[in-house]
């Protein structure tokens, strides 16, 4: 049984997309802290089968979804969402947000959570303007990390930025919040894949259930 409390209050929904190639403790700890900070009822963690602006993942979407489910386990409020796996072609966040908006209705605050690096490329996303017609954007900042916003990004965000969760949640969509999380977990999926390829331990970098599934299925390991 988990010691994580349930979130009370009005319904608030979040979406956290990614390749999760593989899911690791940094992903999951950030998901828990985002849910707590924003007071989300549910945070949908959505694996992308074919991200438009990223390299092709090393293992299949179905395998990455299975690892994500194993990693989440019974953690309250986190949901492994497979909806993008049922679409043809590249995965576009705007389509997923449109589905979530239809699912939960017009009056529920809906939040898309992305990392700062992805945020800097936001103006290049498909139908980027429409994102704000569907949801808020919460950007996970790295403390002490400063990078200038590209001009197209500044123009896209315009006057949508707010400085608190309270200000964000006064609306159901259309605002941007930069959020720093308390735990600093400098773990990358690239690092984990390299360690697995080199035959090195990933203990405590990924949940135990994920580690067991990776080795049981022989994922990410060198064939040499």
Secondary structure, 3 states (H helix, E strand, C coil): CCCCCCCCCCCEEEEEEECCCCCCHHHHHHHHHHHHHHCCCEEEEEECCCECCCCCCCCCHHHHHHHHHHHHCCCCCEEEECHHHHCCCCECHHHHHHHHHHHHCCCCEEEEEEEHHHHHCHHHCCCHHHHHHHCEEEEEECCCCCCCCCHHHHHHHCCCEECCHHHHCCCCCCCEEEEECCCCCCCCHHHHHHHHHCCCCCECCECHHHHHHHHHHCCCCCCC
